[in-house]
Amino acid sequence: MYLTRFRINPARRGARHLLTSPQAIHAAVLAGFADPPPPGAGQPRTLWRLDGSGHHQLLYIVSPTEPDLTHLVEQAGWPTTETWQTRRYSHFLAKLHTGQRWAFRLTANPVRNGRLPHRATTQRVGHVTVQQQQQWLLDRAGRAGFQVTTTGAGQPDLTVHRRHTHTFHRGQQQVTLRMATYDGQLEVTDPDALRTTLSAGLGHAKAYGCGLLTLAHPS
């Protein structure tokens, strides 16, 4: 596995197009691999996430093979001064063990299966409130190999922000994604399950910038 960080130059026309289109970023990310691995349930896959705001925009990619992002540098980067950084992720994953504590970030698509009025079938419905979106992650943490730690007041050490709804067309179909970014602190409870989460993603809409969980040393 590999972890890549790419800095986007938002002043460029190509970058502005990418920043407003999850489909365009998905296609650009996959174009960085000669043979993109097919996604499979629970299997390592290519994940990506946008971080930052304004002039500071970063694209993070986790992938089974090392990417070549030359095309992205030419389209949306700094061709003469900066390229991208890729590090082996497998070494980090191998060192995970029970009881470790990490700061984490995740952009996700918190949804539930629900039935809309006048519909006989169920479909995914996005959670709306901060409390619902927070509970969505807490309900999945155990299966994902971690628990969210608590503050001194006994509350989850978890912040939900950058909450927005993204609507776009995929062919003739309109797609609506409710997205939220989670920052917090976690403790590893099942290293193997957490390795799967870090390499295969968490939740739905992984092709559109959701599901990539990253860890960092607590500040």
C-alpha positions as CSV (number, residue, x, y, z in Angstrom):
1,M,0.0,0.0,0.0
2,Y,1.1,3.6,-0.7
3,L,0.0,7.0,0.8
4,T,0.4,10.0,-1.6
5,R,0.0,13.7,-0.9
6,F,-0.5,16.0,-3.9
7,R,-0.8,19.8,-3.5
8,I,-3.4,21.4,-5.8
9,N,-2.9,24.9,-7.3
10,P,-6.4,26.3,-7.1
11,A,-5.5,29.3,-9.3
12,R,-5.3,27.0,-12.4
13,R,-8.3,26.4,-14.5
14,G,-7.9,22.6,-14.5
15,A,-7.7,22.7,-10.7
16,R,-10.9,24.7,-10.4
17,H,-12.7,22.1,-12.5
18,L,-11.4,19.3,-10.3
19,L,-12.3,21.0,-7.1
20,T,-16.0,21.3,-8.2
21,S,-16.4,17.8,-9.6
22,P,-15.9,14.5,-7.6
23,Q,-16.3,12.6,-10.9
24,A,-13.4,14.5,-12.4
25,I,-11.1,13.9,-9.5
26,H,-12.0,10.2,-9.4
27,A,-11.1,9.9,-13.1
28,A,-7.9,11.9,-12.6
29,V,-6.8,9.8,-9.7
30,L,-7.4,6.5,-11.6
31,A,-5.5,7.9,-14.5
32,G,-2.4,7.8,-12.3
33,F,-2.3,4.0,-12.5
34,A,-1.5,1.9,-15.5
35,D,-3.8,-0.9,-14.3
36,P,-6.2,0.4,-11.6
37,P,-7.2,-2.5,-9.3
38,P,-10.9,-3.3,-9.4
39,P,-12.7,-2.5,-6.1
40,G,-13.8,-5.4,-4.0
41,A,-15.6,-5.7,-0.7
42,G,-13.0,-5.5,2.1
43,Q,-10.1,-5.5,-0.4
44,P,-7.4,-2.8,-0.7
45,R,-8.6,-0.2,-3.2
46,T,-7.7,3.3,-4.4
47,L,-9.2,5.9,-2.0
48,W,-8.9,9.7,-2.1
49,R,-9.8,12.7,-0.1
50,L,-9.6,16.5,-0.5
51,D,-8.4,18.5,2.5
52,G,-8.0,22.2,3.0
53,S,-9.7,25.4,1.9
54,G,-8.9,28.5,-0.2
55,H,-5.4,28.5,-1.6
56,H,-4.3,25.5,0.5
57,Q,-5.8,22.4,-1.1
58,L,-4.3,18.9,-0.6
59,L,-5.3,15.7,-2.3
60,Y,-4.6,12.5,-0.4
61,I,-4.5,9.1,-2.1
62,V,-4.2,5.6,-0.6
63,S,-3.6,2.9,-3.2
64,P,-2.3,-0.7,-3.6
65,T,0.3,0.4,-6.2
66,E,2.4,3.6,-6.5
67,P,0.7,6.3,-8.7
68,D,2.3,8.5,-11.4
69,L,0.6,11.9,-11.1
70,T,2.5,13.7,-13.8
71,H,-0.8,14.5,-15.6
72,L,-2.2,16.1,-12.4
73,V,0.9,18.2,-12.0
74,E,0.4,19.5,-15.5
75,Q,-3.3,20.0,-15.1
76,A,-3.7,21.3,-11.5
77,G,-0.3,21.6,-9.8
78,W,3.0,23.5,-10.0
79,P,4.9,21.9,-12.9
80,T,8.1,23.8,-12.4
81,T,8.4,23.8,-8.6
82,E,6.5,20.9,-7.0
83,T,5.3,17.4,-7.8
84,W,3.9,14.9,-5.2
85,Q,5.0,12.9,-2.3
86,T,4.4,9.1,-2.0
87,R,5.4,6.9,0.9
88,R,5.0,3.2,1.5
89,Y,2.0,2.7,3.7
90,S,2.4,-1.0,4.4
91,H,5.2,-0.3,7.0
92,F,2.9,2.0,9.0
93,L,0.0,-0.5,8.8
94,A,2.2,-3.3,10.0
95,K,3.1,-1.4,13.2
96,L,-0.5,-0.9,14.4
97,H,-1.3,-2.6,17.7
98,T,-4.1,-2.7,20.3
99,G,-4.1,0.3,22.6
100,Q,-2.4,2.8,20.4
101,R,-4.0,6.2,20.3
102,W,-4.1,8.3,17.2
103,A,-5.7,11.5,15.9
104,F,-7.8,10.8,12.9
105,R,-9.6,12.4,10.0
106,L,-12.3,10.9,7.8
107,T,-14.5,12.4,5.1
108,A,-17.6,10.1,4.8
109,N,-21.0,9.7,3.4
110,P,-23.1,9.0,6.5
111,V,-26.3,7.3,5.3
112,R,-28.9,4.8,6.5
113,N,-31.3,2.6,4.6
114,G,-34.7,4.2,4.6
115,R,-38.0,4.2,2.9
116,L,-39.1,7.4,1.2
117,P,-42.8,8.4,1.1
118,H,-44.9,6.6,-1.5
119,R,-42.0,4.2,-2.3
120,A,-42.2,0.4,-1.7
121,T,-38.4,-0.1,-1.7
122,T,-35.7,1.2,0.5
123,Q,-32.8,3.3,-0.5
124,R,-29.9,5.1,1.1
125,V,-30.9,8.3,2.9
126,G,-28.3,10.8,4.2
127,H,-28.1,11.7,7.8
128,V,-28.9,15.3,8.4
129,T,-28.0,16.5,11.9
130,V,-24.6,16.6,13.5
131,Q,-25.8,14.1,16.2
132,Q,-27.0,11.7,13.5
133,Q,-23.7,12.0,11.6
134,Q,-21.7,11.6,14.8
135,Q,-23.7,8.5,15.8
136,W,-23.2,7.0,12.3
137,L,-19.4,6.8,12.9
138,L,-19.7,5.7,16.6
139,D,-21.9,2.8,15.5
140,R,-19.3,1.6,13.0
141,A,-16.1,2.2,14.9
142,G,-16.0,-1.2,16.6
143,R,-16.3,-3.2,13.4
144,A,-13.7,-0.8,11.8
145,G,-11.1,-1.7,14.5
146,F,-11.2,1.3,16.8
147,Q,-13.1,3.2,19.4
148,V,-13.4,6.9,19.6
149,T,-11.9,8.1,22.9
150,T,-13.8,10.3,25.3
151,T,-13.0,13.7,26.7
152,G,-12.8,14.5,30.4
153,A,-16.5,15.3,30.4
154,G,-17.2,11.8,29.0
155,Q,-18.2,12.9,25.6
156,P,-16.8,11.4,22.3
157,D,-13.6,13.2,21.3
158,L,-15.0,13.9,17.9
159,T,-15.8,16.9,15.8
160,V,-18.1,16.9,12.7
161,H,-17.5,19.7,10.2
162,R,-17.4,20.6,6.5
163,R,-21.0,19.2,6.3
164,H,-22.4,19.7,2.9
165,T,-24.6,18.2,0.2
166,H,-23.0,17.6,-3.3
167,T,-25.3,17.1,-6.3
168,F,-24.2,16.1,-9.7
169,H,-25.2,14.0,-12.7
170,R,-23.9,10.6,-13.5
171,G,-25.2,9.9,-17.0
172,Q,-28.9,10.6,-16.9
173,Q,-29.2,10.1,-13.2
174,Q,-28.8,12.8,-10.6
175,V,-26.6,11.8,-7.7
176,T,-26.9,13.5,-4.3
177,L,-24.2,12.9,-1.7
178,R,-24.4,14.2,1.9
179,M,-20.8,14.4,3.1
180,A,-19.2,15.2,6.4
181,T,-15.6,15.4,7.7
182,Y,-14.7,13.9,11.1
183,D,-11.8,14.9,13.3
184,G,-11.1,13.2,16.6
185,Q,-9.0,10.8,18.7
186,L,-9.2,7.0,18.5
187,E,-7.8,4.0,20.3
188,V,-7.0,0.8,18.3
189,T,-9.1,-2.2,19.4
190,D,-8.6,-4.6,16.5
191,P,-5.4,-3.9,14.4
192,D,-6.4,-6.3,11.6
193,A,-9.8,-4.7,11.2
194,L,-8.3,-1.2,11.3
195,R,-5.8,-2.2,8.6
196,T,-8.7,-3.2,6.4
197,T,-10.5,0.0,7.1
198,L,-7.4,2.1,6.3
199,S,-6.8,0.3,3.0
200,A,-10.4,-0.5,1.9
201,G,-12.3,2.6,3.2
202,L,-15.2,3.2,5.5
203,G,-18.8,3.7,4.3
204,H,-20.2,4.4,0.8
205,A,-19.3,6.8,-2.1
206,K,-15.6,5.9,-2.0
207,A,-15.3,6.8,-5.7
208,Y,-16.3,10.4,-4.8
209,G,-13.9,11.2,-2.1
210,C,-15.4,9.5,0.9
211,G,-14.1,6.7,3.1
212,L,-10.4,7.5,3.4
213,L,-9.5,7.4,7.1
214,T,-6.0,8.8,8.0
215,L,-4.1,8.7,11.3
216,A,-1.6,11.1,12.8
217,H,0.2,11.4,16.2
218,P,-2.0,13.2,18.7
219,S,-1.0,16.8,19.2
